[in-house]
Amino acid sequence: MPALAKQPCIKMIGANGQISIGKQFAGRPVLVEEQEPGVWLVRTATITPDNERWLHEVQAATDLTRAMNWAQTTPPSDTNTDNVIKKLTNG
C-alpha cells in the first residue's frame, strides 16, 4: 500500500523553468506527464538501456534460473575441457 502523500507546499518555478523538489531526488531520472494544462504528474523512474532490455523478459529469467540451478547442482569437472574449448571456438 503506498504511503500517504505529504501536505502540499508552494514552490516557485524559476526564470529558467526549473523547480526544486528536494535533494533526496537529486540525480534521479523522472517521468513528467502533463495531465492537463497546469497539472503535472512527476514520478521517479528507472531507465533500462536498450541493449539490456532482454534481461527483463520472462524467457531470460527462466533461462537464468535454469542455468543457476544447473550450476549449483552440477559439480565442476575438467574431463571434457577439449570438447568445450572446441565448441566455444566454433571448431
Buried (B, 14 or more C-beta within 10 A) or exposed (E): EEEEEEEEEEEEEEEEEEEEEEEEEEEEEEEEEEEEEEEEEEEEEEEEEEEEEEEEEEEEEEEEEEEEEEEEEEEEEEEEEEEEEEEEEEE
